[in-house]
Amino acid sequence: MQDELLSTRLSKKERKRIERLLFDYHRMPSKIESAKMRAEQATTTTASYSLREGSGRTAPSDPTFNAVHKRSEVEQMERLKKLLEDQYDLITDDERYIWNHVYHPRHRFTPERTAAALSISRQHYFNLRNRLISQVASVLEGKYDVTFWESERHD
């Protein structure tokens, strides 16, 4: 199975998407809480017939649709977090170190610093990083639309 994962070739765009998810993994709890609060606010508001800034012609907003849409976003975010947590439990200690130190917003270790901390060569670091990205991509393949998390609403 490991050979199968390593032979998986990801495009640069796919690799960047997975890396963005790894960066966002540590921020997911706060993003989910924020989305939950927006969903609760959507259920308490009523239809608005006023024009919104930047739009010439807008239809009245449907509060039921907004509430359902916001709740489905929260469910998708929680499902993604659960998939990543399950994958986090399955990876090796070195891969977990890379995830926590290279892809953590506070740390952002360089490849050289990470390789030195793990006492491995730089080439071995890149092999571990590529294996980590391939494993996460294989878990998400077909189960989750990665582009959803990249939308501007969740930044």
Secondary structure in CASP SS format (residue, H / E / C, confidence):
PFRMAT SS
TARGET T0000
AUTHOR 0000-0000-0000
METHOD secondary structure of the structure
MODEL  1
M C 1.00
Q H 1.00
D H 1.00
E H 1.00
L H 1.00
L H 1.00
S H 1.00
T C 1.00
R C 1.00
L C 1.00
S C 1.00
K H 1.00
K H 1.00
E H 1.00
R H 1.00
K H 1.00
R H 1.00
I H 1.00
E H 1.00
R H 1.00
L H 1.00
L H 1.00
F H 1.00
D H 1.00
Y H 1.00
H H 1.00
R H 1.00
M H 1.00
P H 1.00
S H 1.00
K H 1.00
I H 1.00
E H 1.00
S H 1.00
A H 1.00
K H 1.00
M H 1.00
R H 1.00
A H 1.00
E H 1.00
Q H 1.00
A H 1.00
T H 1.00
T H 1.00
T C 1.00
T C 1.00
A C 1.00
S C 1.00
Y C 1.00
S C 1.00
L C 1.00
R C 1.00
E C 1.00
G C 1.00
S C 1.00
G C 1.00
R C 1.00
T C 1.00
A C 1.00
P C 1.00
S C 1.00
D C 1.00
P H 1.00
T H 1.00
F H 1.00
N H 1.00
A H 1.00
V H 1.00
H H 1.00
K H 1.00
R H 1.00
S H 1.00
E H 1.00
V H 1.00
E H 1.00
Q H 1.00
M H 1.00
E H 1.00
R H 1.00
L H 1.00
K H 1.00
K H 1.00
L H 1.00
L H 1.00
E H 1.00
D H 1.00
Q H 1.00
Y H 1.00
D H 1.00
L H 1.00
I C 1.00
T C 1.00
D H 1.00
D H 1.00
E H 1.00
R H 1.00
Y H 1.00
I H 1.00
W H 1.00
N H 1.00
H H 1.00
V C 1.00
Y C 1.00
H C 1.00
P C 1.00
R C 1.00
H C 1.00
R C 1.00
F C 1.00
T C 1.00
P H 1.00
E H 1.00
R H 1.00
T H 1.00
A H 1.00
A H 1.00
A H 1.00
L H 1.00
S C 1.00
I C 1.00
S C 1.00
R H 1.00
Q H 1.00
H H 1.00
Y H 1.00
F H 1.00
N H 1.00
L H 1.00
R H 1.00
N H 1.00
R H 1.00
L H 1.00
I H 1.00
S H 1.00
Q H 1.00
V H 1.00
A H 1.00
S H 1.00
V H 1.00
L H 1.00
E C 1.00
G C 1.00
K C 1.00
Y C 1.00
D C 1.00
V H 1.00
T H 1.00
F H 1.00
W H 1.00
E H 1.00
S C 1.00
E H 1.00
R H 1.00
H H 1.00
D C 1.00
END
